[in-house]
Amino acid sequence: VKKMASAKEIIQSLRHPELILSLFLTTFLIQFAAQSISPILSLYVRELSPGTERLALLSGIVASAPGIAALIAAQRLGRLSDKIGAERVLFFALLVFAAFLIPQAFVTDTSQLIVLRMGIGFATAALLPSVQTLLRKNTPANASGRIFGYNQSAQFMGNFLGPLAGGQIAGHFGFEALFLFTGLIVITNAVLERTQTAVLKKNPNN
């Protein structure tokens, strides 16, 4: 029976392991940032609309806004990725994600929050498919199952830690600090991802 390679051996066998690991990190941070608002969403909506009698409805609309936007934009952004390259789409989508995330700290009513959350959805529709495209492009066929499995684990870890950390940050430092913190994380990730792909382009055979 052939011994199955360990995770470390799989990563080391890749042509560009640093890029793959950075893509895992990107997947984690996308989900971390997107899900961090989950525990405080209804509280934030209540703060923005203190006299509302439809808190549950407004919270539901705010929560679903990213999904609606992603549904609308997914196919068009997929075509854009095919046209200009997944690396560019990933970088700019990260910047757009941060551009719609940070202003959520300064909204004054729920309608503004809904618009910004839709912007998050548009960015997310480009982010995860771009990551998957780059993983497929830089992973040999005999390791693709394991690599995509690790990427899914990174996604689930973001889904788990995002709400946990988001609740703690908002509880100790306020709602605004949560959006500023996660926005800064996404911008940093965009810079790191850009640097990694630039190094890869300069040294494609390494």
Secondary structure, 3 states (H helix, E strand, C coil): CCCCCCHHHHHHHCCCHHHHHHHHHHHHHHHHHHHCCHHHHHHHHHHHCCCCCCHHHHHHHHHHHHHHHHHHHHHHHHHHHHHHCHHHHHHHHHHHHHHHHHHHHCCCCHHHHHHHHHHHHHHHHHHHHHHHHHHHHCCCHHHHHHHHHHHHHHHHHHHHHHHHHHHHHHHHHCHHHHHHHHHHHHHHHHHHHHHHHHHHHHCCCC
